[in-house]
Amino acid sequence: MTPIRALGLVSGGLDSTLAVRLMLDQGIDVIGVNFNTGFCITDTRRQVQRRKDANVNLRHEALRAGSDLGIPVEIVDVSQEYLDVVTNPRWGYGKNANPCIDCRIMMLCKAKAMLPDFGASFIFTGEVLGQRPMTQHRATMRQIEKQSELLGYLLRPLSAQKMPETEVEKQGWVDRSRLKGFYGRGRKPQLELAAQFGISDFPQPAGGCCFLTDPSFARKFFDFLQHRIVSEPVKPEDFLLLKVGRHLRLSAGFKLVLGRDEAENNYLETFKSGRWALRPMNTVGPLGLIENGIPADVLEQAARVLARYSDNQGLDSIEVSCERNGMANMIHAQPMSREEVAKLIIT
């Protein structure tokens, strides 16, 4: 008989890895799906660090998990359409800037559309009932399933025995008795199951991999939404700049971004076009970027901030190069006081 095929949402974390393994143990032909929203912390670290070290190799956890489990993993780029999800979430944000319910629905709708292409019969995830505060309550999980038009065909193998029987189980495609009934935020059952399966290589959950759950990123994110020009479309580049550097709001219309180390300075170099680029000339310090069209007094203010974060070695002022479109002028800037800077910091 031809084995039943399923699509599994695979992040590379422990829960999704265990869900795949439970399906494989029941003879299900699994194809992993990983959605790239553009907000993965590891992806950005890889891009930033490669500006400093071409040999850096931060692994892609979903591909690593697929290799370990012996399944193919499809990487699906949804970063462009995800911009609308993250800026206009129907179901709102979580504790920070995370539109988790809208995110989950979008991914499941995408996966559902892929079922015919892969000859798959259902979708499964590594979700655990009661584990996450926004998306994994019983009623919310049911609502997500309904909004994704997957009623009965979305299986959560790790918590299936705590949830109503799905069509997947009723059809006999999987044996419900061999699924799990995990519940709550504790991870002891998952760790014990991982030990039984001999699974030891997985990322730790602390902090997660999504920028949108990070409080520091959220402050920059909501500052951007508050000050952006509403008539202009949101671009991927708008959020790329939010992922690195120290951000300071100089005025309603202007924000300064400073690199925090050599790698971030090198990364910010790629965003100079159409912006002022500020850098100290007689000492070591950060690269600063600020939008074009800045008034002279605000440009001087930015130079003073940059001087504060430079190694001024006790100098009363430092020379700051302010370059735009290949033309540069110099500002002798006195370092801004710590108290003044504190009033401008977003994060």
Contacts in CASP RR format, 6 or more apart in sequence:
PFRMAT RR
TARGET T0000
AUTHOR 0000-0000-0000
METHOD contacts of the structure
MODEL  1
MTPIRALGLVSGGLDSTLAVRLMLDQGIDVIGVNFNTGFCITDTRRQVQR
RKDANVNLRHEALRAGSDLGIPVEIVDVSQEYLDVVTNPRWGYGKNANPC
IDCRIMMLCKAKAMLPDFGASFIFTGEVLGQRPMTQHRATMRQIEKQSEL
LGYLLRPLSAQKMPETEVEKQGWVDRSRLKGFYGRGRKPQLELAAQFGIS
DFPQPAGGCCFLTDPSFARKFFDFLQHRIVSEPVKPEDFLLLKVGRHLRL
SAGFKLVLGRDEAENNYLETFKSGRWALRPMNTVGPLGLIENGIPADVLE
QAARVLARYSDNQGLDSIEVSCERNGMANMIHAQPMSREEVAKLIIT
3 27 0 8 1.000
3 28 0 8 1.000
3 29 0 8 1.000
4 27 0 8 1.000
4 28 0 8 1.000
4 29 0 8 1.000
4 121 0 8 1.000
4 122 0 8 1.000
4 173 0 8 1.000
4 174 0 8 1.000
5 28 0 8 1.000
5 29 0 8 1.000
5 30 0 8 1.000
5 31 0 8 1.000
5 118 0 8 1.000
5 119 0 8 1.000
5 120 0 8 1.000
5 121 0 8 1.000
6 23 0 8 1.000
6 28 0 8 1.000
6 29 0 8 1.000
6 30 0 8 1.000
6 31 0 8 1.000
6 120 0 8 1.000
6 121 0 8 1.000
6 122 0 8 1.000
6 123 0 8 1.000
6 124 0 8 1.000
6 155 0 8 1.000
7 30 0 8 1.000
7 31 0 8 1.000
7 32 0 8 1.000
7 33 0 8 1.000
7 111 0 8 1.000
7 114 0 8 1.000
7 115 0 8 1.000
7 118 0 8 1.000
7 120 0 8 1.000
7 122 0 8 1.000
7 123 0 8 1.000
7 124 0 8 1.000
8 16 0 8 1.000
8 19 0 8 1.000
8 20 0 8 1.000
8 23 0 8 1.000
8 30 0 8 1.000
8 31 0 8 1.000
8 32 0 8 1.000
8 33 0 8 1.000
8 111 0 8 1.000
8 123 0 8 1.000
8 124 0 8 1.000
8 125 0 8 1.000
9 16 0 8 1.000
9 32 0 8 1.000
9 33 0 8 1.000
9 34 0 8 1.000
9 35 0 8 1.000
9 107 0 8 1.000
9 108 0 8 1.000
9 111 0 8 1.000
9 123 0 8 1.000
9 124 0 8 1.000
9 125 0 8 1.000
9 126 0 8 1.000
10 16 0 8 1.000
10 17 0 8 1.000
10 20 0 8 1.000
10 32 0 8 1.000
10 33 0 8 1.000
10 34 0 8 1.000
10 62 0 8 1.000
10 65 0 8 1.000
10 66 0 8 1.000
10 73 0 8 1.000
11 34 0 8 1.000
11 61 0 8 1.000
11 62 0 8 1.000
11 65 0 8 1.000
11 209 0 8 1.000
12 34 0 8 1.000
12 61 0 8 1.000
12 62 0 8 1.000
12 64 0 8 1.000
12 65 0 8 1.000
12 66 0 8 1.000
12 202 0 8 1.000
12 203 0 8 1.000
13 61 0 8 1.000
13 65 0 8 1.000
13 202 0 8 1.000
13 203 0 8 1.000
13 205 0 8 1.000
14 187 0 8 1.000
14 190 0 8 1.000
14 191 0 8 1.000
14 194 0 8 1.000
14 199 0 8 1.000
14 202 0 8 1.000
14 203 0 8 1.000
14 205 0 8 1.000
15 126 0 8 1.000
15 127 0 8 1.000
15 128 0 8 1.000
15 131 0 8 1.000
15 158 0 8 1.000
15 190 0 8 1.000
16 65 0 8 1.000
16 125 0 8 1.000
16 126 0 8 1.000
17 65 0 8 1.000
17 68 0 8 1.000
17 69 0 8 1.000
17 194 0 8 1.000
17 199 0 8 1.000
17 202 0 8 1.000
18 126 0 8 1.000
18 157 0 8 1.000
18 158 0 8 1.000
18 190 0 8 1.000
18 193 0 8 1.000
18 194 0 8 1.000
18 197 0 8 1.000
18 199 0 8 1.000
19 124 0 8 1.000
19 125 0 8 1.000
19 126 0 8 1.000
19 156 0 8 1.000
19 157 0 8 1.000
19 158 0 8 1.000
20 30 0 8 1.000
20 32 0 8 1.000
20 65 0 8 1.000
20 66 0 8 1.000
20 69 0 8 1.000
20 71 0 8 1.000
21 69 0 8 1.000
21 197 0 8 1.000
21 199 0 8 1.000
22 157 0 8 1.000
22 158 0 8 1.000
22 178 0 8 1.000
22 179 0 8 1.000
22 180 0 8 1.000
23 30 0 8 1.000
23 124 0 8 1.000
23 157 0 8 1.000
23 174 0 8 1.000
24 30 0 8 1.000
24 69 0 8 1.000
24 71 0 8 1.000
25 178 0 8 1.000
26 174 0 8 1.000
26 175 0 8 1.000
26 178 0 8 1.000
28 173 0 8 1.000
28 174 0 8 1.000
30 69 0 8 1.000
30 71 0 8 1.000
31 71 0 8 1.000
31 72 0 8 1.000
31 73 0 8 1.000
31 74 0 8 1.000
31 118 0 8 1.000
31 120 0 8 1.000
32 62 0 8 1.000
32 66 0 8 1.000
32 71 0 8 1.000
32 72 0 8 1.000
32 73 0 8 1.000
32 74 0 8 1.000
33 73 0 8 1.000
33 74 0 8 1.000
33 76 0 8 1.000
33 111 0 8 1.000
33 114 0 8 1.000
34 62 0 8 1.000
34 63 0 8 1.000
34 73 0 8 1.000
34 74 0 8 1.000
34 75 0 8 1.000
34 76 0 8 1.000
35 76 0 8 1.000
35 78 0 8 1.000
35 107 0 8 1.000
35 110 0 8 1.000
36 43 0 8 1.000
36 75 0 8 1.000
36 76 0 8 1.000
36 77 0 8 1.000
36 78 0 8 1.000
36 79 0 8 1.000
37 78 0 8 1.000
37 79 0 8 1.000
37 82 0 8 1.000
37 86 0 8 1.000
37 103 0 8 1.000
37 210 0 8 1.000
38 79 0 8 1.000
38 82 0 8 1.000
38 236 0 8 1.000
38 239 0 8 1.000
39 82 0 8 1.000
39 86 0 8 1.000
39 210 0 8 1.000
39 211 0 8 1.000
39 212 0 8 1.000
39 239 0 8 1.000
40 209 0 8 1.000
40 210 0 8 1.000
40 211 0 8 1.000
41 208 0 8 1.000
41 209 0 8 1.000
41 210 0 8 1.000
41 211 0 8 1.000
41 214 0 8 1.000
42 58 0 8 1.000
42 60 0 8 1.000
42 61 0 8 1.000
42 209 0 8 1.000
43 60 0 8 1.000
44 211 0 8 1.000
44 243 0 8 1.000
44 244 0 8 1.000
45 58 0 8 1.000
46 56 0 8 1.000
46 58 0 8 1.000
47 267 0 8 1.000
48 244 0 8 1.000
48 263 0 8 1.000
48 264 0 8 1.000
48 267 0 8 1.000
49 56 0 8 1.000
49 58 0 8 1.000
49 263 0 8 1.000
50 56 0 8 1.000
51 263 0 8 1.000
51 266 0 8 1.000
51 267 0 8 1.000
51 269 0 8 1.000
52 262 0 8 1.000
52 263 0 8 1.000
52 266 0 8 1.000
53 263 0 8 1.000
60 75 0 8 1.000
61 202 0 8 1.000
61 203 0 8 1.000
61 209 0 8 1.000
62 73 0 8 1.000
62 75 0 8 1.000
63 73 0 8 1.000
63 75 0 8 1.000
64 201 0 8 1.000
65 73 0 8 1.000
65 202 0 8 1.000
66 72 0 8 1.000
66 73 0 8 1.000
68 199 0 8 1.000
68 201 0 8 1.000
74 114 0 8 1.000
76 110 0 8 1.000
76 114 0 8 1.000
78 106 0 8 1.000
78 107 0 8 1.000
78 110 0 8 1.000
79 236 0 8 1.000
80 236 0 8 1.000
81 106 0 8 1.000
82 103 0 8 1.000
82 106 0 8 1.000
83 234 0 8 1.000
83 235 0 8 1.000
83 236 0 8 1.000
83 239 0 8 1.000
84 234 0 8 1.000
85 99 0 8 1.000
85 102 0 8 1.000
85 103 0 8 1.000
85 106 0 8 1.000
86 97 0 8 1.000
86 99 0 8 1.000
86 103 0 8 1.000
86 212 0 8 1.000
86 239 0 8 1.000
87 225 0 8 1.000
87 234 0 8 1.000
89 99 0 8 1.000
89 101 0 8 1.000
89 102 0 8 1.000
90 102 0 8 1.000
91 99 0 8 1.000
91 101 0 8 1.000
91 102 0 8 1.000
91 105 0 8 1.000
92 99 0 8 1.000
92 101 0 8 1.000
92 102 0 8 1.000
93 99 0 8 1.000
94 100 0 8 1.000
94 134 0 8 1.000
95 133 0 8 1.000
95 134 0 8 1.000
95 213 0 8 1.000
96 212 0 8 1.000
96 213 0 8 1.000
96 214 0 8 1.000
96 215 0 8 1.000
96 217 0 8 1.000
96 218 0 8 1.000
97 212 0 8 1.000
97 213 0 8 1.000
97 217 0 8 1.000
97 218 0 8 1.000
97 221 0 8 1.000
97 222 0 8 1.000
98 134 0 8 1.000
98 210 0 8 1.000
98 212 0 8 1.000
98 213 0 8 1.000
99 212 0 8 1.000
100 132 0 8 1.000
100 134 0 8 1.000
100 135 0 8 1.000
101 134 0 8 1.000
101 135 0 8 1.000
101 140 0 8 1.000
101 143 0 8 1.000
101 144 0 8 1.000
104 135 0 8 1.000
104 144 0 8 1.000
104 148 0 8 1.000
105 144 0 8 1.000
105 147 0 8 1.000
105 148 0 8 1.000
108 123 0 8 1.000
108 144 0 8 1.000
108 145 0 8 1.000
108 148 0 8 1.000
108 150 0 8 1.000
108 154 0 8 1.000
109 148 0 8 1.000
109 149 0 8 1.000
111 123 0 8 1.000
112 123 0 8 1.000
112 148 0 8 1.000
112 149 0 8 1.000
112 150 0 8 1.000
114 120 0 8 1.000
115 121 0 8 1.000
115 122 0 8 1.000
115 123 0 8 1.000
121 153 0 8 1.000
121 168 0 8 1.000
121 173 0 8 1.000
122 152 0 8 1.000
122 153 0 8 1.000
122 154 0 8 1.000
122 155 0 8 1.000
122 166 0 8 1.000
122 167 0 8 1.000
122 168 0 8 1.000
122 173 0 8 1.000
123 150 0 8 1.000
123 153 0 8 1.000
123 154 0 8 1.000
123 155 0 8 1.000
124 154 0 8 1.000
124 155 0 8 1.000
124 156 0 8 1.000
124 157 0 8 1.000
124 168 0 8 1.000
125 154 0 8 1.000
125 155 0 8 1.000
125 156 0 8 1.000
126 156 0 8 1.000
126 157 0 8 1.000
126 158 0 8 1.000
127 135 0 8 1.000
127 136 0 8 1.000
127 141 0 8 1.000
127 156 0 8 1.000
127 158 0 8 1.000
127 159 0 8 1.000
128 136 0 8 1.000
128 156 0 8 1.000
128 158 0 8 1.000
128 159 0 8 1.000
128 182 0 8 1.000
128 183 0 8 1.000
128 184 0 8 1.000
128 190 0 8 1.000
129 136 0 8 1.000
129 137 0 8 1.000
129 138 0 8 1.000
129 141 0 8 1.000
129 156 0 8 1.000
129 159 0 8 1.000
129 162 0 8 1.000
129 163 0 8 1.000
129 181 0 8 1.000
129 182 0 8 1.000
129 183 0 8 1.000
129 184 0 8 1.000
130 136 0 8 1.000
130 137 0 8 1.000
130 138 0 8 1.000
130 183 0 8 1.000
130 184 0 8 1.000
130 185 0 8 1.000
131 184 0 8 1.000
131 185 0 8 1.000
131 186 0 8 1.000
134 140 0 8 1.000
135 141 0 8 1.000
135 144 0 8 1.000
138 163 0 8 1.000
141 156 0 8 1.000
141 163 0 8 1.000
145 151 0 8 1.000
145 152 0 8 1.000
145 154 0 8 1.000
148 154 0 8 1.000
152 166 0 8 1.000
152 167 0 8 1.000
152 168 0 8 1.000
153 166 0 8 1.000
153 167 0 8 1.000
153 168 0 8 1.000
154 166 0 8 1.000
155 166 0 8 1.000
155 168 0 8 1.000
155 169 0 8 1.000
155 174 0 8 1.000
156 163 0 8 1.000
157 174 0 8 1.000
157 179 0 8 1.000
157 180 0 8 1.000
158 179 0 8 1.000
158 180 0 8 1.000
158 181 0 8 1.000
158 182 0 8 1.000
158 190 0 8 1.000
159 180 0 8 1.000
159 181 0 8 1.000
159 182 0 8 1.000
159 183 0 8 1.000
160 166 0 8 1.000
160 169 0 8 1.000
160 176 0 8 1.000
160 179 0 8 1.000
160 180 0 8 1.000
160 181 0 8 1.000
161 176 0 8 1.000
161 179 0 8 1.000
161 180 0 8 1.000
161 181 0 8 1.000
162 181 0 8 1.000
162 182 0 8 1.000
162 183 0 8 1.000
165 176 0 8 1.000
168 174 0 8 1.000
169 175 0 8 1.000
169 176 0 8 1.000
169 179 0 8 1.000
180 189 0 8 1.000
180 193 0 8 1.000
182 189 0 8 1.000
182 190 0 8 1.000
187 205 0 8 1.000
194 200 0 8 1.000
194 202 0 8 1.000
203 209 0 8 1.000
207 213 0 8 1.000
207 214 0 8 1.000
211 217 0 8 1.000
211 242 0 8 1.000
211 243 0 8 1.000
212 218 0 8 1.000
212 221 0 8 1.000
216 347 0 8 1.000
217 242 0 8 1.000
217 243 0 8 1.000
217 347 0 8 1.000
219 346 0 8 1.000
219 347 0 8 1.000
220 242 0 8 1.000
220 247 0 8 1.000
220 346 0 8 1.000
220 347 0 8 1.000
221 239 0 8 1.000
221 242 0 8 1.000
223 247 0 8 1.000
223 249 0 8 1.000
223 255 0 8 1.000
223 346 0 8 1.000
224 238 0 8 1.000
224 239 0 8 1.000
224 242 0 8 1.000
227 249 0 8 1.000
227 252 0 8 1.000
227 253 0 8 1.000
227 255 0 8 1.000
228 234 0 8 1.000
228 238 0 8 1.000
237 271 0 8 1.000
240 271 0 8 1.000
241 257 0 8 1.000
241 268 0 8 1.000
241 271 0 8 1.000
241 289 0 8 1.000
244 257 0 8 1.000
244 259 0 8 1.000
244 260 0 8 1.000
244 264 0 8 1.000
244 267 0 8 1.000
244 268 0 8 1.000
245 257 0 8 1.000
245 258 0 8 1.000
245 259 0 8 1.000
245 260 0 8 1.000
245 264 0 8 1.000
245 268 0 8 1.000
246 257 0 8 1.000
246 258 0 8 1.000
246 259 0 8 1.000
246 260 0 8 1.000
246 286 0 8 1.000
246 309 0 8 1.000
246 345 0 8 1.000
246 347 0 8 1.000
247 255 0 8 1.000
247 256 0 8 1.000
247 257 0 8 1.000
247 258 0 8 1.000
247 345 0 8 1.000
247 346 0 8 1.000
247 347 0 8 1.000
248 255 0 8 1.000
248 256 0 8 1.000
248 257 0 8 1.000
248 258 0 8 1.000
248 305 0 8 1.000
248 341 0 8 1.000
248 344 0 8 1.000
248 345 0 8 1.000
248 346 0 8 1.000
249 255 0 8 1.000
249 344 0 8 1.000
249 346 0 8 1.000
250 256 0 8 1.000
250 290 0 8 1.000
250 298 0 8 1.000
250 301 0 8 1.000
250 302 0 8 1.000
250 305 0 8 1.000
250 344 0 8 1.000
251 298 0 8 1.000
253 291 0 8 1.000
254 290 0 8 1.000
254 291 0 8 1.000
254 294 0 8 1.000
254 298 0 8 1.000
254 302 0 8 1.000
255 290 0 8 1.000
255 291 0 8 1.000
255 346 0 8 1.000
256 278 0 8 1.000
256 288 0 8 1.000
256 289 0 8 1.000
256 290 0 8 1.000
256 302 0 8 1.000
256 305 0 8 1.000
256 306 0 8 1.000
256 344 0 8 1.000
257 268 0 8 1.000
257 288 0 8 1.000
257 289 0 8 1.000
257 290 0 8 1.000
258 286 0 8 1.000
258 287 0 8 1.000
258 288 0 8 1.000
258 305 0 8 1.000
258 306 0 8 1.000
258 309 0 8 1.000
259 265 0 8 1.000
259 268 0 8 1.000
259 286 0 8 1.000
259 287 0 8 1.000
259 288 0 8 1.000
260 286 0 8 1.000
264 286 0 8 1.000
265 286 0 8 1.000
265 287 0 8 1.000
268 287 0 8 1.000
268 288 0 8 1.000
268 289 0 8 1.000
269 277 0 8 1.000
269 287 0 8 1.000
271 289 0 8 1.000
272 289 0 8 1.000
272 323 0 8 1.000
274 292 0 8 1.000
274 324 0 8 1.000
274 325 0 8 1.000
275 289 0 8 1.000
275 290 0 8 1.000
275 291 0 8 1.000
275 292 0 8 1.000
275 324 0 8 1.000
276 289 0 8 1.000
276 290 0 8 1.000
276 291 0 8 1.000
276 292 0 8 1.000
276 294 0 8 1.000
276 299 0 8 1.000
276 302 0 8 1.000
276 322 0 8 1.000
276 323 0 8 1.000
276 324 0 8 1.000
277 287 0 8 1.000
277 288 0 8 1.000
277 289 0 8 1.000
277 322 0 8 1.000
277 323 0 8 1.000
277 324 0 8 1.000
278 287 0 8 1.000
278 288 0 8 1.000
278 289 0 8 1.000
278 290 0 8 1.000
278 302 0 8 1.000
278 303 0 8 1.000
278 306 0 8 1.000
278 320 0 8 1.000
278 321 0 8 1.000
278 322 0 8 1.000
278 323 0 8 1.000
279 285 0 8 1.000
279 286 0 8 1.000
279 287 0 8 1.000
279 288 0 8 1.000
279 306 0 8 1.000
279 320 0 8 1.000
279 321 0 8 1.000
279 323 0 8 1.000
280 306 0 8 1.000
280 307 0 8 1.000
280 310 0 8 1.000
280 318 0 8 1.000
280 319 0 8 1.000
280 320 0 8 1.000
280 321 0 8 1.000
281 318 0 8 1.000
281 319 0 8 1.000
281 320 0 8 1.000
281 321 0 8 1.000
281 330 0 8 1.000
282 315 0 8 1.000
282 318 0 8 1.000
282 319 0 8 1.000
283 310 0 8 1.000
283 311 0 8 1.000
283 312 0 8 1.000
283 313 0 8 1.000
283 315 0 8 1.000
283 318 0 8 1.000
284 310 0 8 1.000
284 311 0 8 1.000
285 306 0 8 1.000
285 309 0 8 1.000
285 310 0 8 1.000
285 311 0 8 1.000
286 306 0 8 1.000
286 309 0 8 1.000
286 310 0 8 1.000
288 302 0 8 1.000
288 306 0 8 1.000
290 298 0 8 1.000
290 299 0 8 1.000
290 302 0 8 1.000
292 324 0 8 1.000
294 302 0 8 1.000
299 322 0 8 1.000
299 331 0 8 1.000
300 331 0 8 1.000
300 333 0 8 1.000
301 336 0 8 1.000
303 320 0 8 1.000
303 322 0 8 1.000
303 331 0 8 1.000
303 333 0 8 1.000
304 333 0 8 1.000
304 334 0 8 1.000
304 335 0 8 1.000
304 336 0 8 1.000
305 336 0 8 1.000
305 341 0 8 1.000
305 344 0 8 1.000
306 320 0 8 1.000
306 333 0 8 1.000
307 317 0 8 1.000
307 318 0 8 1.000
307 320 0 8 1.000
307 333 0 8 1.000
307 334 0 8 1.000
307 335 0 8 1.000
307 336 0 8 1.000
308 335 0 8 1.000
308 336 0 8 1.000
308 337 0 8 1.000
308 338 0 8 1.000
308 341 0 8 1.000
310 318 0 8 1.000
310 335 0 8 1.000
312 318 0 8 1.000
312 335 0 8 1.000
316 334 0 8 1.000
317 332 0 8 1.000
317 333 0 8 1.000
317 334 0 8 1.000
317 335 0 8 1.000
318 332 0 8 1.000
318 333 0 8 1.000
318 335 0 8 1.000
319 330 0 8 1.000
319 331 0 8 1.000
319 332 0 8 1.000
319 333 0 8 1.000
320 330 0 8 1.000
320 331 0 8 1.000
320 332 0 8 1.000
320 333 0 8 1.000
321 328 0 8 1.000
321 329 0 8 1.000
321 330 0 8 1.000
322 328 0 8 1.000
322 329 0 8 1.000
322 330 0 8 1.000
322 331 0 8 1.000
END
